[in-house]
């Protein structure tokens, strides 16, 4: 369940670490069925994370930018989320272990890595500049709630 005392950057960091760990496990998986199962789980967690992040974090930063009259950079991150989802879609229709499948997985890994680095290097600083500690904890709470709701929706769709 949701812990109000965890601020948004820590929750995002944990999600990012899990995605990196999951994609590395997928890269070394040799069984095709297990690879596709790992991919499905990775894809599901990526979509849930991305939607919660877009809804809570990106929108909050866009609001802070608009209040200052600045232009938001969230559009690039939305596109990166979309590109990774497209790669996961193509991977799910491919054959694990083939050169094409491995190449797509490597591109997804690189794109995710770049996306995470950009968020840690740029977005985390913007969060610190625009929101105090209480607001960051509240944003963490809203992110966790959104992620929990999206998880329940995904589970209901799968049933």
C-alpha positions, 0 to 999 in steps of 0.5 A: 500500500501507499506510504505517505512518507516516501517522496516522489524521487525515491519512488521513481528511483525504485521503479527505475531500478526495477525496470533496469533489473527486469530488462537485464534479466530478460536479456539473459533469458534463454527460454523463449516462453520465459522470455515472453513472460518476462517481457509481458511483465516488464511491459506491464510495469513500464506502462503502469509506471509511465502512465502514473508518472505522466499523470502525476509528475509531468503534469505537476511540472508542467503546472509549475513551468506554466506558473513561471511562464517557462516551456515544459520539456515533458513532451520528449519524455512522453514520446520516449515512453511511447517509443519504448512501448512500441518496441515492447509491442514489436518484441512481443510479436517477435521470436526471442533469441533472434538477431532482430529480437535482440537488437530491438531489446538492446535499443529498448534498453538504451532508450530506457537508460537514456530516459532514466538518466535524463529524469535523474539529471534534469527532472529530479532537480526541477522537482527539488526547485519547484516543490518543497519536501511536503509537496514531494511527499504528497506527489509520491503519495499521489503517484503511488495511488495512481500506480496502484489503481492502474495495477488493479485495472491491468489485473482486471483486464487480464482476468 
